[in-house]
Amino acid sequence: MNKKMSGKAGIGTDAKIHHKLFNEFMKDERTREAYELESTMFDFIEEIKKEMSKKHLSYYAVAKKAAIDHQVLARVLNGQKNAEVSTLVKVAHGVGAKLNLVLQR
């Protein structure tokens, strides 16, 4: 078996290459902004899905409580729609939570 393909040797090498490429891409301001936006949305979606699972809530139940169409909710939670903050606030409310935007330095 190829040493790069087995064990920690392959993972370490791949991780180093990945980090080097990632850091190079992140030097570009537009790339960095796009990544931060996607990362923020991904984290939000994951938190909503965890709450839905923990509370055994369906898309329909969350959409109803959030007062939005279930198809809009599905598009947001599948990452297909770049939702407005007002929609994200409603989605958070739909799982019994509050969206809190915080600046980090």
Secondary structure, DSSP 8 states (H G I E B T S, - for coil): --GGGSHHHHHHHHHHHHHHHHHHHTTSHHHHHHHHHHHHHHHHHHHHHHHHHHTT--HHHHHHHHTS-HHHHHHHHTT-S---HHHHHHHHHHTT---------
